[in-house]
Amino acid sequence: MREQVKVIKLSGNLNATTSQDFRQNITTILESGAKIVLVDFQDVTFMDSSGLGALVLAFKTLRAADSKLVVCSINEQVRILFELTNMDKVFEIFPSQEAFNQVLVSQN
């Protein structure tokens, strides 16, 4: 059985202003029964501590519901923020959606 994957494609900034919409998206996806949520950062230009906080909260919320959150396509600024906060050890990070899909297919 193929696990249900939902993709959230973010764009622009992930900060205090936009993180509320992100959290609402996570709640909606969780209610739909997704087992894996892939957050695609390809079009994200900037993420601050509020955005990172929203991502961590989403990670914890999904984990509590026996779901998984993974990220892909992070830019240099986001990668540095992840490394400075050691979140690169917490989140499973893929270089692209294609790389994630290849791993998912190889596991099934």
Secondary structure, DSSP 8 states (H G I E B T S, - for coil): ----EEEEEEEEEESTTTHHHHHHHHHHHHHTT-SEEEEEEEEEEEE-HHHHHHHHHHHHHHHHTT-EEEEE---HHHHHHHHHTTGGGTSEEESSHHHHHHHHHHH-
